[in-house]
Amino acid sequence: MKFDASFWALMGFLLFFGLMFYMKIPGMITGMLDKRVKKISDDLESARQLREEAQALLADYERKRKTAEDEASEIVEAAREEATRLTEEAAKSLELLVARRTRAVEDKIAQAEIHAVGEVRARSADIAVEAARIALKGEMAGKGDDIIEQSIKDVAARIN
């Protein structure tokens, strides 16, 4: 019996598959593929969990960022209000200071006027006294003796 090449190829093929099943190579390949599928599945699950954690962290940071922005806005608004209030207070304080200084200057001017009027009156009185002295001296020079005699008579008349 003569066998051709196809027969031997078929025999080699059957022998190859027979040995593979005998040695449980398909089970080993299936086991390895199952392990590989399991590992890929575990990796995908791990990646899904990491993604969920990352999204949770992102949401948490977004909330924190939003809170920080809100706080910063509140701080800026409070600072603006404080600056406005301080500006108004400074303006009021300046007005009061100007009013006090104006009153002080007006008081000093009034005191200076009173002092000047007093000096003018004193000087006027001094001039009037000097003028009266000069006038009396001149009058006494001419009528001095007559006035003295008349004064003596008036005093004597009053005594009696």
C-alpha positions in Angstrom: 0.0 0.0 0.0 1.3 3.1 -1.1 0.4 6.2 0.7 0.5 9.6 -0.9 1.5 12.8 0.7 -2.0 13.9 1.5 -2.5 10.8 3.7 0.7 11.5 5.6 -0.3 15.1 6.0 -3.6 14.0 7.4 -1.9 11.6 9.7 0.5 14.2 10.9 -2.4 16.6 11.4 -4.4 14.0 13.4 -1.3 13.0 15.4 -0.6 16.7 16.2 -4.1 17.3 17.4 -4.2 14.0 19.3 -1.0 14.9 21.1 -2.4 18.3 21.9 -5.5 16.9 23.4 -3.6 14.2 25.2 -1.3 16.7 26.8 -4.3 19.0 27.5 -2.8 21.9 25.6 -6.2 23.3 24.7 -7.1 23.4 28.4 -3.8 25.1 29.2 -4.3 27.6 26.4 -7.8 28.2 27.6 -6.6 28.6 31.1 -3.9 31.0 30.0 -6.5 32.9 27.9 -8.9 32.9 30.9 -6.1 34.2 33.1 -5.3 36.9 30.6 -9.0 37.8 30.2 -9.3 37.9 34.1 -6.2 40.1 34.3 -7.6 42.4 31.6 -11.0 42.5 33.3 -9.3 43.3 36.7 -7.3 46.0 35.0 -10.4 47.5 33.4 -12.2 47.4 36.8 -9.2 49.0 38.5 -9.1 51.6 35.8 -12.8 52.2 36.2 -12.4 52.6 40.0 -9.4 54.9 39.5 -11.5 56.9 37.0 -14.3 57.2 39.5 -11.9 58.3 42.2 -10.3 60.8 39.9 -13.8 62.2 39.0 -14.7 62.3 42.7 -11.4 64.2 43.4 -12.0 66.5 40.5 -15.5 67.3 41.7 -14.1 67.8 45.3 -11.4 70.1 44.0 -14.0 72.0 41.8 -16.1 72.5 44.9 -13.1 73.7 46.9 -12.1 76.0 44.0 -15.6 77.4 43.8 -15.7 77.8 47.6 -12.3 79.6 47.5 -13.5 81.8 44.6 -16.6 82.7 46.6 -14.5 83.4 49.7 -12.1 85.5 47.6 -15.1 87.5 46.2 -16.5 88.0 49.7 -13.1 89.2 50.9 -12.7 91.6 48.0 -16.2 92.9 48.5 -15.6 93.3 52.2 -12.4 95.1 51.5 -14.2 97.5 49.1 -16.9 98.2 51.7 -14.2 98.7 54.4 -12.3 101.1 52.0 -15.5 103.0 51.3 -16.3 103.2 55.0 -12.8 104.3 55.9 -12.9 106.9 53.1 -16.2 108.3 54.4 -14.8 108.3 58.0 -11.7 110.1 56.8 -13.7 112.7 55.0 -15.9 113.3 58.1 -12.8 113.5 60.3 -11.2 116.0 57.8 -14.4 118.1 57.9 -14.4 118.1 61.7 -10.7 118.9 61.8 -11.2 121.8 59.3 -14.1 123.1 61.3 -12.1 122.9 64.6 -9.2 124.7 63.0 -11.4 127.3 61.4 -13.1 127.9 64.8 -9.6 128.1 66.5 -8.4 130.6 63.9 -11.6 132.6 64.2 -11.2 132.7 68.0 -7.6 133.8 67.6 -8.7 136.6 65.2 -11.5 137.7 67.6 -8.9 137.7 70.5 -6.5 139.7 68.3 -9.3 142.2 67.5 -10.2 142.6 71.2 -6.6 143.0 72.1 -6.1 145.6 69.2 -9.2 147.5 70.3 -8.0 147.5 73.9 -4.6 148.8 72.8 -6.2 151.5 70.6 -8.4 152.5 73.6 -5.5 152.6 76.0 -3.4 154.6 73.5 -6.4 156.9 72.9 -6.8 157.3 76.7 -3.1 158.1 77.1 -3.3 160.6 74.2 -6.4 162.2 75.8 -4.8 162.4 79.2 -1.7 164.0 77.7 -3.8 166.4 75.7 -5.8 167.3 78.8 -2.6 167.8 80.8 -1.2 170.0 78.1 -4.5 171.9 77.9 -4.8 172.2 81.7 -1.1 173.3 81.9 -1.8 176.0 79.4 -5.0 177.1 81.1 -3.4 177.0 84.5 -0.6 179.2 83.4 -3.0 182.0 82.5 -5.8 181.5 85.1 -4.1 179.4 87.7 -4.1 181.9 90.5 -7.8 182.7 90.0 -8.8 179.0 89.9 -6.8 178.3 93.1 -8.5 181.2 94.9 -11.9 180.1 93.7 -11.2 176.6 94.8 -10.2 177.7 98.3 -13.4 179.8 98.5 -15.5 176.8 97.4 -13.9 174.5 100.0 -14.3 177.1 102.7 -17.9 177.6 101.8 -18.5 173.9 101.9 -16.8 173.5 105.3 -19.0 176.2 106.9 
